[in-house]
Amino acid sequence: MSLGYSGSFTAEKDREFFCDTCGARCTRSINGDLEYGHLVGCPERLDEFKIGTSEGRRYRPDEGSDGGASA
C-alpha cells in the first residue's frame, strides 16, 4: 500500500534532524548556518524562508510536534 509519500520518515544522516517545534524533518547546511525543511509558520524557520511556495502543511502551535511534511 502506498502512502503517497516518497520521502524518508527517518533522520539518519549527520545533518538531518526532526525539529522539536514543528516536527518536520530538517537538514542543516554544511557550515551549519542554515536549516532547511521547517514548516511554514515555524518560529525556527529563517526569515529568508518565511514565505512558503508549497501547498503543504503549515505549523500551528496547537498541533504540536507531529512529524509533518516540510515546506
C-alpha positions as CSV (number, residue, x, y, z in Angstrom):
1,M,0.0,0.0,0.0
2,S,1.3,3.4,-0.9
3,L,1.1,6.3,1.5
4,G,1.6,8.9,-1.3
5,Y,4.9,10.0,0.3
6,S,8.2,9.4,-1.3
7,G,10.5,10.8,1.4
8,S,12.0,9.3,4.4
9,F,10.4,9.0,7.8
10,T,13.8,8.9,9.5
11,A,16.6,11.4,10.1
12,E,19.7,9.1,9.7
13,K,22.2,11.4,8.0
14,D,24.6,13.5,10.1
15,R,22.9,16.8,9.2
16,E,19.3,15.6,9.4
17,F,17.1,16.1,12.5
18,F,13.5,16.5,13.5
19,C,12.5,20.0,14.6
20,D,11.4,20.0,18.3
21,T,8.9,22.8,17.5
22,C,7.2,21.8,14.2
23,G,8.1,18.2,13.9
24,A,9.4,18.4,10.4
25,R,12.4,16.5,9.1
26,C,15.1,19.2,8.6
27,T,18.6,19.4,7.2
28,R,21.4,21.7,8.4
29,S,23.7,23.3,5.7
30,I,27.2,22.0,5.5
31,N,28.6,25.0,7.5
32,G,25.6,24.8,10.0
33,D,24.3,28.4,9.3
34,L,21.0,27.4,7.6
35,E,18.3,24.9,8.4
36,Y,16.0,23.7,5.6
37,G,12.7,21.9,6.0
38,H,10.9,23.7,8.8
39,L,7.2,24.0,8.2
40,V,5.9,27.4,7.1
41,G,5.0,29.3,10.2
42,C,7.5,27.5,12.4
43,P,9.4,30.1,14.6
44,E,12.6,28.1,13.8
45,R,12.2,28.9,10.1
46,L,14.6,31.6,9.0
47,D,13.3,35.0,7.8
48,E,14.5,34.3,4.3
49,F,12.2,31.3,4.2
50,K,9.1,32.9,5.9
51,I,7.1,32.8,2.6
52,G,6.4,29.2,1.5
53,T,5.7,28.2,-2.1
54,S,4.3,24.8,-1.1
55,E,0.7,24.0,-0.5
56,G,1.8,21.5,2.1
57,R,1.1,21.6,5.9
58,R,1.8,24.7,7.9
59,Y,3.0,24.8,11.5
60,R,0.2,25.7,14.0
61,P,1.3,25.9,17.7
62,D,-1.8,24.0,18.9
63,E,-0.8,20.9,16.8
64,G,2.5,20.3,18.5
65,S,5.2,18.1,17.0
66,D,3.7,15.5,14.7
67,G,6.4,14.8,12.1
68,G,4.5,16.8,9.5
69,A,5.7,17.3,5.9
70,S,8.2,20.1,5.4
71,A,7.6,23.1,3.1
